[in-house]
Amino acid sequence: KATPEIAAFPYATHCRSPGVLGTGAPAGAEMIERIIVKVNGDIITYSEFQERQLAAAQAARIPPEQIGAFLRQNNTKLLQDAIDEVLLVQRAVDGGLGLRPEFIDEIVESVKKDNEIENEEQFQAALAREGMTLDELRKNIERSWTKRMIIQREVRPRISVSEDDLKEEYEKKKATEFTKAATVTLQAILIPADAGGITLARDIVARARAGADFASMARTHSAGPTADSGGDLGEIAEGSLSPDLEEVAFSLPVGAVSDPIPSEEGFRILRVVAKTTGSVVPYATAKAQVREELMAARFETEYDIYMAEVREEAVVVLRVREVPLTLSGPVPDDMLLGAVDPFSLDPVGSAPVLPGAPGVSPVTGSTSTAPISPTDRKSGA
């Protein structure tokens, strides 16, 4: 029994495989596929693996000259993900899960809409650009959504959070995620010690307090980096200034001008433009966000445990010693399936909903538990 974990891979530019896809081909026919790996009798072919590489490179927006380095770094994970996908789909099929054809039809229409495809000619051109047929698109949709359904059914019930869990998590995150610091919006003038010094600084303070325009004086006299913008420092959160400046800035009322503040560069003069008080998002308001984040974190943990269990029961036979570091075609700007990837949704949320037809269930045979024998799966030599 081979281990399903892919611990390491030697890498090379070309991929050789002793296996070929030979289901029903006539004697002497040209071999058309290479098998990368067999998973409980199902196979992952060279072209299927390259589709996964292509999708990963597109999602990461990898330029052509960096494809080799990207694949060298990510091929092990891509192959493990491909094996995991086969294992999940097998679990779904063995559990009687499937998608109704009309559900897949609706998703295909959603793909067209999201990609602003207005007619069949444009759709076929988009498929051709990605080297994909409509049948392959439908199979990709079915595979992705079937994975989601089996995860929903077998992983989701393992996850729960109590009210005490939520309150504890809220307290952990309150200071960083749910507390808004007080702020002050400032203007500043810096007078160098050797260019007017304390005498000029006091004169500017007096004029500002008498109603002179602070921004104009900053443009004329300030040696600070914000002089051209009238000394505008913008909104500053409490805790962002040096202690001596912060104490002065937050103690002044709006519209007030500080006394000259000594510094290494000379003397600073601050004017308070606006202030806000700090606030804390109460638990009742933050509860939904806390629950979502905690459920997502626990989902990741439970998913890893679940997949370890699934892999432990699997028979995985690697049929190559090397996986490809080049792609057979260019990386397209967009991928059709990106708009309908079910794993872009909340992994611990509700069951998938049929786009545009809420009254149609996506699932067929969800109550069946009759297993499918490995001999019923596709196989390769």
N, C-alpha and C positions, 0 to 999 in steps of 0.2 A: 504493500500500500504506500504509494508515494505521498510525501507531505504536500499539502496544498499551499503552504506558505512559501513565498518566493523570497528567499533570503538574499540572494545575490545573483548577478548575471554578468557573464563576459559580454563585452560589446564589440561589434564590428560593423562595417559598412554593409555587408551582404548577409543574408539569412539563408541557410541551407536546412532542408528538412528531409528525413527519410520517408515521411508520410505524404500521401496524396489523397484527395477526395475521389473515391472510386465507387460511388453508389450507382450501380446500373449502367455505367459507361460501357459501350461496346468494346470488344477486344481490339487493341491497337489504337484506341482513341488517345488523343493528346491529353496529358495530365493538366488539369486546369487550375488546381489550387494546392497550396501548401498548408499543412496543419501545424499550427504553433503549439497547441496544447489540447489534450483531451480531458474533459471534466465529467466524471461519472458516465462516460460514453459519448457525451456531446462534444463537439469540437469547436475550437476557435481557429479560424483560418487566418492566413497571412493578410488577406484583404480586409477581413473584419478588424484585425488588430490595427491595420493602417488607418481605418476609419476612426478608431479611437484616438490614435496619435494625431490625426488631422484635426479632430474636434478639440483636443487639448491644446494644440499649437494655436488654433484660431482663437480659443477662449483667452489664451495668454498673450495674444497679439505678438507672436514671435516673428521677427523678420527672417527672410530666407537664409541669410548667412549665419543665423544662430540656431537653425533647426537641429543640427547635429548635437550641439552642446545641450540643447533643451531636452532632446530625447535621451541622451546619455544620462542626464540627471533624473529623468522621470519615467523611463521605460519600466523599471521594476514596479513602481506603483501602478502604472497603466496596465501592466499585465495582471497584477493582483486584482485590480478593480474589474478587469474583464472576466477573470475567473469568478470573482464574487458575484458579478452580474449573472453569470450562467447558473451559479448555485442558487441564487435567489429566485430566478425564473423557474428552475426545476422544482424548488420548494412550492412555488405558487401552483404550478401545473399538478404536482402530486397532491396538493390540497384542493384541487378543483377550481382554482381561480382562473378567470379569463376575462377578456373584454368583448363586449358586444360589437359587431361590425359597425353599427350605426354610431357608436361612441367614437370609434376611430375616424369615421367619416366626418363627424363634427370637429374633431381636432385638426384634421387635414384642412377643413375650411377655415379654422382659426389660424392655422399657419399661413394660409393665403392672405387673410385679412391683415395679420400682424406684419407681413412682409409687403403689403400694398400691392398684391398680385391681383390684377383685375380680370384676367381671362386665362383660358387653358394654355394658350401659346406662351404666355409669360411664365406660367407655372412649369411647363415642360422645359423652358429655357433655364429656369432657376434650378431645377433638378439636374439638368445636364451640366451646369457649371460646377455642381458639387459631385458629379460622377455618380448620381443616385437615381434609381428608378422609383416610381410611385410605390411599387410593391415593397421596396427596401425601406422607403419612408414609413409606410404603414407598419412594417415589422419593427422598426426602431421605436415608433410610438408605442406599440403594444408591449415591447420589452421594457421600456422605461416605466410605463404605468403599471405593468404587472409587478415590477420590483417595488413600486410604491405601495401597492395593495398588500403584498405579503409582509412588508415591513410594518404597515399599519396594523395588520392583524396579529403579528407575532412579537413585535417589539413594543408597540404602543401600550399594550396592557401591563407591561412590566414597569411603566413609569408612573409615578404619582408624587404629589407634594402635599404636605399638610399645611394647615394654617400656621403652625409653629415654624415650619420650614420657611414659609414665605416671610414671616416677621423677622426671623433670624437673618435671612438673606438681605432684607431691606436694611436692617441695622448695619450690616457689613458694607453696603453700598451707599448708605445715606450721605456720608461726607463727600464722596467722589461723584456720584451720579445724580443725587437728588437734592443737593444743596447748591444754591446759586449765591455766589459771593456778592457782597456789596461792591458797587463800582463808583468811580468818580471820573468825570470828563474834565480834562485840564488843558489850559494853555500855559506856556512857560517862556520866560525870557532868561537868557544866560548872559551875564555881564562879566567879562574877564577882569581879573584883579588889576591887570596892567592897561586896561582900556576903559577907564572910568571908575572901576572898582566900586566900593561901597557908596561913594558920593553919588555917582550916576544911578546906582541901584535904588537908593533911597528917593532920589528925585522921580524916577519912573513909578515907584510905588505910590508916591504922593499924587502924581498926575493921574494914574489909573484910578485911584480911589476918588479923585475929583471928577471922574467921568471921561477922561481921555480914552481913545480907542486903543485897547490892549494889543490887538492884532497889528495895527499900524506901527506901534512902538516896537513890537517884536521884529517886524520886517526891517525897521531902521536900526535898532540897537543890538538885537540878540546875536550872539555868536554860536547859538545852538543849531543843531541839524534841522530843526523845524522852523527856522526863521522865515523862510519863503512862504510857508503856509500859515503865517501869523502866529507861530508858536504852538500850533495845535498838536497835542499829544494823544488825542482820541480818548476813548473810554478805557479805563484801566481798572482791573479787578483788584480787590483788596488782597494784599499779600504779594503783589507784583512789583511794588516800589521798594526802594531802600527804606529801612526803618525811619530814618529822620525825615525823608520826604513824605512817607505815608502818614506819619503822625500829623504833620501839618495839613496835608491834602484832605484827609478825612475828618479833620476837626473844623474846617472852615465851612461856612454856609455857602449855598449857591450864589455866585456873583461876587464873592469876597476875593480880595487880593492879599497874598501873604506878605509878611516882612521879608527882606532879603535873607536867603538861606545860604550860609557859607558852604562852599564845596571846593574840591581840588581845582576845579576849572575857574573858580571865581565866586559869583553870587547868583543864585537862582531866585526867580520870582514866579510864583504860581498864581493862577486865577482859576477858580472853580466855575466851570460852565454848567455842569449838571451832576446829580448824584442819584444813585439808587440804593435801596436798602437790600441786604441779603434776605434770602427766603429759602425755606425747605419744603419740598414737595411732600405732602402728608402721605402716610402709608395707604390710606384708602384710594388716593389718586394714583399712586405708584404701583399698586398691587398687581394690576394686569401685566404691566411691563416686567415686574419682578417674576411673576409666574412664567411668562413666556421665556425669559432668559434662563430661569432655573430648569424648566422642562427641557429646553434645548440642550443644556449642558448634560442633563441626566440622560437624554436621548443618545447623545454621543457615546456616553459610557456604556449604556445598555446595548447599543448597536454593536460596539466593539466586542462585547461579551457574546452577543448572539452570533456574530459572524465567526468568532473563534469556535463556537460550538458546531456551526454548520461546516466549517472547514475540517474539523476533526473527523467528521463522518464521511468526508468526500474522498474519492479516488481521483487524484490529479496526476496525469502523465505528461511531462514536458517533452515535446517532440523535437525541439531545436536546442542547440547550445548557444545560439546567438539570435538576437532580435534586431530588426532593421533600424538604422540611424538616419535613413533618408526617406522622404515621402515621394510617392509616385507622381504627384502633381502639386501645383501651387496651392497655398493656403488661401481660401476665399475670404473676402471681407466679412461676410456674415454667413451663419449657418441657419438653415431653415428650422431645425429643431430647437434652436435656442429660445424661441418664443413659447414653446410648450413643454419645456423640461419640467416634469412634475416635481423634481427635487429642488426647484427654485422656490417651491411653496413651503409652508410650515411643515417640517417633518413630523411634528407631533399633533397636527391639527386634525380637522375632520376628514372624512373619507372624500376621495376625489369627486368633484361635481362636474357633470357633463356641460361643457361650454355651450351656451345658447339653447339648451334643451333640458332644463332642470327636471323635467318629469321622466327622463329616460335613465335607467340605471346603467352604469358602465360595466357592471359585473355580470358574468354568466357562471352558473354552476358554483356559486360561492359556498353552498352547503354540502357539496360533495366532498367526501374524504377518501375516495377510492384511489389508491396509489397507482402510478404508472410505472411499469417495469422499465429498468434501464435498457432492455432490448427493444423497447418501443421508441427509444430516442434515436436521433440520427447518429451515425457512427462513422468512423474513418479508419482506414488501415494504418 
